[in-house]
Amino acid sequence: MTESQLTPSEETELLTFPTEFPIKVMGLTQPDFAKRIGSAVRELVPEFDPSTIKSTPSRNGKYTALNVVIQAQSKAQLDSIYRMLTSHPLVKVVL
């Protein structure tokens, strides 16, 4: 059995831009975690409203998961956002 591989042009066709795109960001629980992530996202998505971030603590409260929904304009923009978030000092995981 062979695995099908997407060509770069087929890969870019998986999303049609602009599109609403959810991002899950996880990190250690801190009082200003959502505020700092919201500010960071606004640097790359100026129209993003940080008040729309949904925050969910882990069962024991050590970690917080943020649901961030942006209006993505391009794959390049999404790539930039993921690079920025994965390198952010407060962030442990980005999905």
MOPAC internal coordinates of N, CA, C and O (Angstrom, degrees):
PM7 1SCF
backbone

  N    0.0000 0     0.00 0     0.00 0    0    0    0
  C    1.4349 1     0.00 0     0.00 0    1    0    0
  C    1.5334 1   108.31 1     0.00 0    2    1    0
  O    1.2310 1   120.12 1   -45.43 1    3    2    1
  N    1.3148 1   117.37 1   134.57 1    3    2    1
  C    1.4562 1   120.68 1   179.58 1    5    3    2
  C    1.5161 1   110.12 1  -108.25 1    6    5    3
  O    1.2310 1   121.63 1   -31.33 1    7    6    5
  N    1.3221 1   114.49 1   148.67 1    7    6    5
  C    1.4585 1   120.65 1   176.83 1    9    7    6
  C    1.5081 1   109.03 1   -89.08 1   10    9    7
  O    1.2310 1   120.41 1   -44.55 1   11   10    9
  N    1.3124 1   116.83 1   135.45 1   11   10    9
  C    1.4617 1   118.33 1   176.76 1   13   11   10
  C    1.5181 1   108.51 1   -81.36 1   14   13   11
  O    1.2310 1   121.14 1   -39.26 1   15   14   13
  N    1.2947 1   115.42 1   140.74 1   15   14   13
  C    1.4557 1   121.76 1   179.89 1   17   15   14
  C    1.5171 1   108.58 1  -115.46 1   18   17   15
  O    1.2310 1   120.92 1   -39.25 1   19   18   17
  N    1.3270 1   115.84 1   140.75 1   19   18   17
  C    1.4569 1   120.09 1   178.29 1   21   19   18
  C    1.5165 1   109.87 1   -87.68 1   22   21   19
  O    1.2310 1   120.91 1   -42.05 1   23   22   21
  N    1.3060 1   115.86 1   137.95 1   23   22   21
  C    1.4591 1   119.75 1   172.49 1   25   23   22
  C    1.5225 1   107.08 1   -77.36 1   26   25   23
  O    1.2310 1   119.26 1   -19.56 1   27   26   25
  N    1.3444 1   119.01 1   160.44 1   27   26   25
  C    1.4641 1   120.54 1   178.94 1   29   27   26
  C    1.5309 1   113.37 1   -54.13 1   30   29   27
  O    1.2310 1   119.76 1   141.98 1   31   30   29
  N    1.3302 1   118.06 1   -38.02 1   31   30   29
  C    1.4667 1   119.03 1  -179.38 1   33   31   30
  C    1.5281 1   111.18 1   -70.37 1   34   33   31
  O    1.2310 1   120.05 1   144.56 1   35   34   33
  N    1.3264 1   117.51 1   -35.44 1   35   34   33
  C    1.4672 1   120.40 1   177.05 1   37   35   34
  C    1.5238 1   110.66 1   -69.10 1   38   37   35
  O    1.2310 1   120.89 1   143.66 1   39   38   37
  N    1.3243 1   115.90 1   -36.34 1   39   38   37
  C    1.4549 1   120.82 1   179.96 1   41   39   38
  C    1.5273 1   110.82 1   -62.21 1   42   41   39
  O    1.2310 1   120.14 1   137.32 1   43   42   41
  N    1.3111 1   117.34 1   -42.68 1   43   42   41
  C    1.4590 1   120.12 1  -178.60 1   45   43   42
  C    1.5197 1   111.88 1   -71.03 1   46   45   43
  O    1.2310 1   119.85 1   161.21 1   47   46   45
  N    1.3101 1   117.89 1   -18.79 1   47   46   45
  C    1.4576 1   120.88 1   179.29 1   49   47   46
  C    1.5226 1   112.80 1   -80.75 1   50   49   47
  O    1.2310 1   119.53 1   172.89 1   51   50   49
  N    1.3198 1   118.50 1    -7.11 1   51   50   49
  C    1.4570 1   120.92 1  -179.86 1   53   51   50
  C    1.5233 1   111.76 1   -66.28 1   54   53   51
  O    1.2310 1   120.05 1   152.08 1   55   54   53
  N    1.3098 1   117.50 1   -27.92 1   55   54   53
  C    1.4587 1   122.72 1   177.30 1   57   55   54
  C    1.5139 1   109.11 1  -121.18 1   58   57   55
  O    1.2310 1   121.01 1   -37.94 1   59   58   57
  N    1.3033 1   115.68 1   142.06 1   59   58   57
  C    1.4598 1   121.08 1   174.51 1   61   59   58
  C    1.5228 1   107.21 1  -108.90 1   62   61   59
  O    1.2310 1   120.38 1   -55.82 1   63   62   61
  N    1.3018 1   116.87 1   124.18 1   63   62   61
  C    1.4678 1   121.53 1  -176.83 1   65   63   62
  C    1.5088 1   110.70 1  -101.27 1   66   65   63
  O    1.2310 1   120.35 1   -30.86 1   67   66   65
  N    1.3286 1   116.93 1   149.14 1   67   66   65
  C    1.4680 1   127.44 1    -5.05 1   69   67   66
  C    1.5254 1   111.25 1   -70.53 1   70   69   67
  O    1.2310 1   121.54 1   -25.83 1   71   70   69
  N    1.3449 1   114.66 1   154.17 1   71   70   69
  C    1.4600 1   120.47 1  -179.80 1   73   71   70
  C    1.5200 1   110.62 1  -148.44 1   74   73   71
  O    1.2310 1   120.77 1   -31.10 1   75   74   73
  N    1.3151 1   116.14 1   148.90 1   75   74   73
  C    1.4608 1   121.17 1   173.22 1   77   75   74
  C    1.5219 1   106.80 1   -75.48 1   78   77   75
  O    1.2310 1   120.53 1   -51.70 1   79   78   77
  N    1.3427 1   116.60 1   128.30 1   79   78   77
  C    1.4603 1   119.85 1  -172.90 1   81   79   78
  C    1.5286 1   109.93 1  -133.89 1   82   81   79
  O    1.2310 1   120.07 1   -60.31 1   83   82   81
  N    1.3472 1   117.48 1   119.69 1   83   82   81
  C    1.4685 1   120.34 1   178.95 1   85   83   82
  C    1.5289 1   111.38 1   -85.93 1   86   85   83
  O    1.2310 1   121.21 1   -38.96 1   87   86   85
  N    1.3234 1   115.28 1   141.04 1   87   86   85
  C    1.4657 1   121.69 1   177.12 1   89   87   86
  C    1.5222 1   107.01 1  -130.60 1   90   89   87
  O    1.2310 1   120.38 1   -47.63 1   91   90   89
  N    1.3296 1   116.89 1   132.37 1   91   90   89
  C    1.4604 1   120.93 1   175.75 1   93   91   90
  C    1.5235 1   107.57 1  -103.80 1   94   93   91
  O    1.2310 1   121.16 1   -51.87 1   95   94   93
  N    1.3282 1   115.39 1   128.13 1   95   94   93
  C    1.4608 1   122.43 1  -178.19 1   97   95   94
  C    1.5232 1   107.66 1  -121.81 1   98   97   95
  O    1.2310 1   120.15 1   -53.64 1   99   98   97
  N    1.3402 1   117.32 1   126.36 1   99   98   97
  C    1.4590 1   120.60 1  -179.50 1  101   99   98
  C    1.5195 1   110.88 1  -121.53 1  102  101   99
  O    1.2310 1   121.73 1   -38.86 1  103  102  101
  N    1.3360 1   114.30 1   141.14 1  103  102  101
  C    1.4481 1   120.18 1   178.73 1  105  103  102
  C    1.5123 1   110.75 1  -159.95 1  106  105  103
  O    1.2310 1   120.75 1    -3.85 1  107  106  105
  N    1.3333 1   116.17 1   176.15 1  107  106  105
  C    1.4542 1   120.56 1   176.22 1  109  107  106
  C    1.5238 1   109.09 1   -64.36 1  110  109  107
  O    1.2310 1   120.56 1   -36.92 1  111  110  109
  N    1.3260 1   116.54 1   143.08 1  111  110  109
  C    1.4592 1   120.96 1  -179.85 1  113  111  110
  C    1.5228 1   109.76 1   -66.13 1  114  113  111
  O    1.2310 1   121.17 1   -54.86 1  115  114  113
  N    1.3190 1   115.37 1   125.14 1  115  114  113
  C    1.4653 1   123.41 1   176.13 1  117  115  114
  C    1.5174 1   107.25 1  -143.78 1  118  117  115
  O    1.2310 1   119.96 1   -31.50 1  119  118  117
  N    1.3364 1   117.68 1   148.50 1  119  118  117
  C    1.4662 1   119.66 1  -176.47 1  121  119  118
  C    1.5262 1   114.34 1   -56.83 1  122  121  119
  O    1.2310 1   119.49 1   145.70 1  123  122  121
  N    1.3116 1   118.58 1   -34.30 1  123  122  121
  C    1.4681 1   120.87 1  -175.30 1  125  123  122
  C    1.5339 1   113.37 1  -107.82 1  126  125  123
  O    1.2310 1   120.10 1  -161.53 1  127  126  125
  N    1.3322 1   117.40 1    18.47 1  127  126  125
  C    1.4673 1   121.21 1  -177.24 1  129  127  126
  C    1.5294 1   111.42 1   -57.69 1  130  129  127
  O    1.2310 1   120.02 1   126.73 1  131  130  129
  N    1.3267 1   117.56 1   -53.27 1  131  130  129
  C    1.4747 1   120.71 1  -178.21 1  133  131  130
  C    1.5283 1   110.99 1   -63.05 1  134  133  131
  O    1.2310 1   120.26 1   139.78 1  135  134  133
  N    1.3204 1   117.10 1   -40.22 1  135  134  133
  C    1.4707 1   120.80 1  -179.34 1  137  135  134
  C    1.5259 1   110.69 1   -63.43 1  138  137  135
  O    1.2310 1   120.42 1   135.27 1  139  138  137
  N    1.3230 1   116.80 1   -44.73 1  139  138  137
  C    1.4687 1   119.91 1  -178.43 1  141  139  138
  C    1.5256 1   111.90 1   -68.87 1  142  141  139
  O    1.2310 1   120.06 1   142.19 1  143  142  141
  N    1.3220 1   117.49 1   -37.81 1  143  142  141
  C    1.4660 1   120.14 1   177.59 1  145  143  142
  C    1.5253 1   109.48 1   -68.72 1  146  145  143
  O    1.2310 1   120.16 1   138.59 1  147  146  145
  N    1.3222 1   117.30 1   -41.41 1  147  146  145
  C    1.4678 1   120.96 1   176.96 1  149  147  146
  C    1.5175 1   111.81 1   -58.89 1  150  149  147
  O    1.2310 1   120.27 1   136.87 1  151  150  149
  N    1.3285 1   117.08 1   -43.13 1  151  150  149
  C    1.4728 1   120.98 1   178.20 1  153  151  150
  C    1.5219 1   111.20 1   -64.24 1  154  153  151
  O    1.2310 1   120.63 1   139.62 1  155  154  153
  N    1.3246 1   116.40 1   -40.38 1  155  154  153
  C    1.4670 1   120.24 1   179.69 1  157  155  154
  C    1.5270 1   110.76 1   -64.97 1  158  157  155
  O    1.2310 1   120.24 1   137.52 1  159  158  157
  N    1.3294 1   117.14 1   -42.48 1  159  158  157
  C    1.4656 1   120.59 1   179.73 1  161  159  158
  C    1.5280 1   110.20 1   -65.12 1  162  161  159
  O    1.2310 1   120.13 1   141.57 1  163  162  161
  N    1.3272 1   117.35 1   -38.43 1  163  162  161
  C    1.4765 1   120.73 1  -179.97 1  165  163  162
  C    1.5241 1   112.67 1   -62.28 1  166  165  163
  O    1.2310 1   120.17 1   153.51 1  167  166  165
  N    1.3245 1   117.27 1   -26.49 1  167  166  165
  C    1.4687 1   119.85 1   177.50 1  169  167  166
  C    1.5306 1   110.83 1   -62.10 1  170  169  167
  O    1.2310 1   120.42 1   146.77 1  171  170  169
  N    1.3331 1   116.80 1   -33.23 1  171  170  169
  C    1.4666 1   121.04 1  -178.62 1  173  171  170
  C    1.5242 1   113.10 1  -102.07 1  174  173  171
  O    1.2310 1   120.67 1   160.89 1  175  174  173
  N    1.3322 1   116.33 1   -19.11 1  175  174  173
  C    1.4705 1   121.69 1   179.27 1  177  175  174
  C    1.5305 1   106.57 1  -132.31 1  178  177  175
  O    1.2310 1   119.89 1   -98.23 1  179  178  177
  N    1.3406 1   117.81 1    81.77 1  179  178  177
  C    1.4696 1   121.24 1  -173.32 1  181  179  178
  C    1.5264 1   114.60 1   -55.85 1  182  181  179
  O    1.2310 1   119.74 1   150.20 1  183  182  181
  N    1.3279 1   118.09 1   -29.80 1  183  182  181
  C    1.4644 1   120.29 1  -178.68 1  185  183  182
  C    1.5346 1   112.77 1   -83.31 1  186  185  183
  O    1.2310 1   119.55 1   178.67 1  187  186  185
  N    1.3412 1   118.46 1    -1.33 1  187  186  185
  C    1.4617 1   121.88 1  -179.71 1  189  187  186
  C    1.5204 1   110.57 1   -66.30 1  190  189  187
  O    1.2310 1   120.60 1   -45.29 1  191  190  189
  N    1.3296 1   116.47 1   134.71 1  191  190  189
  C    1.4654 1   122.78 1   178.18 1  193  191  190
  C    1.5287 1   108.65 1  -102.66 1  194  193  191
  O    1.2310 1   119.67 1   -74.24 1  195  194  193
  N    1.3407 1   118.23 1   105.76 1  195  194  193
  C    1.4670 1   120.82 1  -177.82 1  197  195  194
  C    1.5318 1   114.19 1   -59.78 1  198  197  195
  O    1.2310 1   120.06 1   159.22 1  199  198  197
  N    1.3271 1   117.48 1   -20.78 1  199  198  197
  C    1.4696 1   119.09 1   179.90 1  201  199  198
  C    1.5317 1   111.86 1   -69.20 1  202  201  199
  O    1.2310 1   120.01 1   169.79 1  203  202  201
  N    1.3307 1   117.59 1   -10.21 1  203  202  201
  C    1.4694 1   120.87 1   178.82 1  205  203  202
  C    1.5313 1   112.72 1   -86.68 1  206  205  203
  O    1.2310 1   120.03 1   174.83 1  207  206  205
  N    1.3238 1   117.54 1    -5.17 1  207  206  205
  C    1.4678 1   120.86 1   179.58 1  209  207  206
  C    1.5251 1   109.27 1   -66.47 1  210  209  207
  O    1.2310 1   121.03 1   -47.94 1  211  210  209
  N    1.3241 1   115.64 1   132.06 1  211  210  209
  C    1.4625 1   121.20 1   175.59 1  213  211  210
  C    1.5278 1   107.88 1  -104.70 1  214  213  211
  O    1.2310 1   120.98 1   -50.11 1  215  214  213
  N    1.3239 1   115.73 1   129.89 1  215  214  213
  C    1.4530 1   122.32 1  -175.64 1  217  215  214
  C    1.5291 1   110.11 1  -113.19 1  218  217  215
  O    1.2310 1   120.85 1   -46.32 1  219  218  217
  N    1.3439 1   115.98 1   133.68 1  219  218  217
  C    1.4609 1   121.29 1   178.82 1  221  219  218
  C    1.5266 1   108.74 1  -132.96 1  222  221  219
  O    1.2310 1   119.99 1   -60.69 1  223  222  221
  N    1.3416 1   117.63 1   119.31 1  223  222  221
  C    1.4673 1   119.50 1   177.58 1  225  223  222
  C    1.5273 1   110.99 1   -76.92 1  226  225  223
  O    1.2310 1   121.01 1   -25.87 1  227  226  225
  N    1.3248 1   115.67 1   154.13 1  227  226  225
  C    1.4657 1   119.67 1   174.48 1  229  227  226
  C    1.5294 1   108.85 1   -70.93 1  230  229  227
  O    1.2310 1   120.91 1   -11.07 1  231  230  229
  N    1.3063 1   115.86 1   168.93 1  231  230  229
  C    1.4658 1   120.53 1  -177.11 1  233  231  230
  C    1.5274 1   112.13 1   -54.81 1  234  233  231
  O    1.2310 1   120.14 1   137.09 1  235  234  233
  N    1.3282 1   117.34 1   -42.91 1  235  234  233
  C    1.4618 1   119.90 1  -178.79 1  237  235  234
  C    1.5288 1   112.66 1   -93.71 1  238  237  235
  O    1.2310 1   119.96 1   179.28 1  239  238  237
  N    1.3299 1   117.69 1    -0.72 1  239  238  237
  C    1.4615 1   121.32 1   175.86 1  241  239  238
  C    1.5161 1   115.63 1    83.02 1  242  241  239
  O    1.2310 1   119.86 1  -179.61 1  243  242  241
  N    1.3243 1   117.88 1     0.39 1  243  242  241
  C    1.4681 1   120.08 1  -178.45 1  245  243  242
  C    1.5275 1   111.86 1   -71.80 1  246  245  243
  O    1.2310 1   120.40 1   145.01 1  247  246  245
  N    1.3349 1   116.84 1   -34.99 1  247  246  245
  C    1.4633 1   121.87 1  -177.30 1  249  247  246
  C    1.5234 1   110.72 1  -118.23 1  250  249  247
  O    1.2310 1   121.50 1   -22.27 1  251  250  249
  N    1.3226 1   114.73 1   157.73 1  251  250  249
  C    1.4603 1   121.78 1   175.03 1  253  251  250
  C    1.5181 1   108.25 1  -129.01 1  254  253  251
  O    1.2310 1   121.09 1   -44.36 1  255  254  253
  N    1.3342 1   115.51 1   135.64 1  255  254  253
  C    1.4660 1   121.71 1   174.39 1  257  255  254
  C    1.5214 1   107.97 1  -106.31 1  258  257  255
  O    1.2310 1   120.87 1   -49.20 1  259  258  257
  N    1.3249 1   115.95 1   130.80 1  259  258  257
  C    1.4570 1   121.55 1   177.38 1  261  259  258
  C    1.5153 1   109.06 1  -110.61 1  262  261  259
  O    1.2310 1   120.63 1   -45.73 1  263  262  261
  N    1.3144 1   116.40 1   134.27 1  263  262  261
  C    1.4644 1   121.64 1   171.97 1  265  263  262
  C    1.5166 1   107.01 1  -102.37 1  266  265  263
  O    1.2310 1   121.12 1   -65.60 1  267  266  265
  N    1.3176 1   115.46 1   114.40 1  267  266  265
  C    1.4589 1   122.94 1  -177.80 1  269  267  266
  C    1.5268 1   107.00 1  -115.31 1  270  269  267
  O    1.2310 1   120.19 1   -59.37 1  271  270  269
  N    1.3158 1   117.24 1   120.63 1  271  270  269
  C    1.4649 1   120.77 1   179.29 1  273  271  270
  C    1.5242 1   108.12 1  -113.46 1  274  273  271
  O    1.2310 1   121.12 1   -58.50 1  275  274  273
  N    1.3339 1   115.46 1   121.50 1  275  274  273
  C    1.4635 1   120.49 1  -178.81 1  277  275  274
  C    1.5236 1   110.05 1  -116.66 1  278  277  275
  O    1.2310 1   121.09 1   -16.04 1  279  278  277
  N    1.3036 1   115.52 1   163.96 1  279  278  277
  C    1.4624 1   122.15 1   170.83 1  281  279  278
  C    1.5280 1   105.19 1   -98.13 1  282  281  279
  O    1.2310 1   120.64 1   -82.54 1  283  282  281
  N    1.3329 1   116.38 1    97.46 1  283  282  281
  C    1.4651 1   121.46 1  -176.39 1  285  283  282
  C    1.5208 1   110.23 1   -79.09 1  286  285  283
  O    1.2310 1   121.08 1   -44.82 1  287  286  285
  N    1.3297 1   115.55 1   135.18 1  287  286  285
  C    1.4616 1   121.56 1  -178.79 1  289  287  286
  C    1.5238 1   112.97 1   -97.69 1  290  289  287
  O    1.2310 1   120.51 1   157.48 1  291  290  289
  N    1.3611 1   116.64 1   -22.52 1  291  290  289
  C    1.4659 1   119.72 1  -177.37 1  293  291  290
  C    1.5211 1   110.28 1  -164.04 1  294  293  291
  O    1.2310 1   121.04 1   -16.31 1  295  294  293
  N    1.3220 1   115.61 1   163.69 1  295  294  293
  C    1.4608 1   120.79 1   175.26 1  297  295  294
  C    1.5273 1   109.78 1   -64.68 1  298  297  295
  O    1.2310 1   120.19 1   142.84 1  299  298  297
  N    1.3152 1   117.24 1   -37.16 1  299  298  297
  C    1.4662 1   120.87 1   178.75 1  301  299  298
  C    1.5289 1   110.51 1   -61.18 1  302  301  299
  O    1.2310 1   120.28 1   139.91 1  303  302  301
  N    1.3216 1   117.07 1   -40.09 1  303  302  301
  C    1.4608 1   120.41 1   178.06 1  305  303  302
  C    1.5362 1   110.07 1   -64.24 1  306  305  303
  O    1.2310 1   120.11 1   135.20 1  307  306  305
  N    1.3266 1   117.40 1   -44.80 1  307  306  305
  C    1.4652 1   120.69 1   177.98 1  309  307  306
  C    1.5246 1   110.99 1   -60.23 1  310  309  307
  O    1.2310 1   120.27 1   136.82 1  311  310  309
  N    1.3195 1   117.09 1   -43.18 1  311  310  309
  C    1.4607 1   120.83 1   178.39 1  313  311  310
  C    1.5234 1   110.80 1   -59.95 1  314  313  311
  O    1.2310 1   120.08 1   137.73 1  315  314  313
  N    1.3253 1   117.46 1   -42.27 1  315  314  313
  C    1.4676 1   121.91 1   179.09 1  317  315  314
  C    1.5243 1   111.13 1   -63.68 1  318  317  315
  O    1.2310 1   120.67 1   138.16 1  319  318  317
  N    1.3205 1   116.32 1   -41.84 1  319  318  317
  C    1.4673 1   120.71 1   179.58 1  321  319  318
  C    1.5240 1   110.04 1   -64.04 1  322  321  319
  O    1.2310 1   120.20 1   134.31 1  323  322  321
  N    1.3258 1   117.22 1   -45.69 1  323  322  321
  C    1.4673 1   120.28 1   179.30 1  325  323  322
  C    1.5311 1   111.41 1   -63.23 1  326  325  323
  O    1.2310 1   119.77 1   138.80 1  327  326  325
  N    1.3174 1   118.05 1   -41.20 1  327  326  325
  C    1.4740 1   120.85 1   177.49 1  329  327  326
  C    1.5232 1   110.54 1   -61.50 1  330  329  327
  O    1.2310 1   120.56 1   134.30 1  331  330  329
  N    1.3313 1   116.54 1   -45.70 1  331  330  329
  C    1.4581 1   120.97 1  -179.32 1  333  331  330
  C    1.5255 1   110.70 1   -63.00 1  334  333  331
  O    1.2310 1   120.15 1   133.04 1  335  334  333
  N    1.3278 1   117.32 1   -46.96 1  335  334  333
  C    1.4643 1   120.27 1  -177.21 1  337  335  334
  C    1.5263 1   112.21 1   -67.56 1  338  337  335
  O    1.2310 1   119.75 1   138.73 1  339  338  337
  N    1.3213 1   118.08 1   -41.27 1  339  338  337
  C    1.4667 1   119.64 1  -179.13 1  341  339  338
  C    1.5253 1   112.18 1   -68.99 1  342  341  339
  O    1.2310 1   119.90 1   158.88 1  343  342  341
  N    1.3205 1   117.80 1   -21.12 1  343  342  341
  C    1.4651 1   120.15 1   177.74 1  345  343  342
  C    1.5296 1   112.38 1   -96.15 1  346  345  343
  O    1.2310 1   119.75 1   176.54 1  347  346  345
  N    1.3270 1   118.08 1    -3.46 1  347  346  345
  C    1.4681 1   122.18 1  -179.30 1  349  347  346
  C    1.5326 1   109.05 1   -68.69 1  350  349  347
  O    1.2310 1   119.80 1   -45.82 1  351  350  349
  N    1.3372 1   117.98 1   134.18 1  351  350  349
  C    1.4658 1   120.41 1  -175.37 1  353  351  350
  C    1.5329 1   115.03 1   -63.54 1  354  353  351
  O    1.2310 1   119.19 1   156.28 1  355  354  353
  N    1.3188 1   119.15 1   -23.72 1  355  354  353
  C    1.4649 1   121.00 1  -179.42 1  357  355  354
  C    1.5262 1   113.27 1   -87.59 1  358  357  355
  O    1.2310 1   120.20 1   167.77 1  359  358  357
  N    1.3232 1   117.22 1   -12.23 1  359  358  357
  C    1.4661 1   121.53 1  -171.73 1  361  359  358
  C    1.5302 1   111.13 1   -93.69 1  362  361  359
  O    1.2310 1   121.39 1   -46.87 1  363  362  361
  N    1.3377 1   114.94 1   133.13 1  363  362  361
  C    1.4703 1   121.14 1   175.98 1  365  363  362
  C    1.5263 1   111.50 1  -100.50 1  366  365  363
  O    1.2310 1   120.05 1   139.83 1  367  366  365
  N    1.3571 1   117.51 1   -40.17 1  367  366  365
  C    1.4636 1   122.12 1  -175.64 1  369  367  366
  C    1.5213 1   109.23 1  -144.32 1  370  369  367
  O    1.2310 1   120.81 1   -38.61 1  371  370  369
  N    1.3414 1   116.06 1   141.39 1  371  370  369
  C    1.4674 1   121.73 1   173.78 1  373  371  370
  C    1.5246 1   107.12 1  -128.08 1  374  373  371
  O    1.2310 1   120.84 1   -52.09 1  375  374  373
  N    1.3205 1   116.01 1   127.91 1  375  374  373
  C    1.4691 1   121.61 1   178.69 1  377  375  374
  C    1.5106 1   109.56 1  -123.35 1  378  377  375
  O    1.2310 1   120.10 1   180.00 1  379  378  377

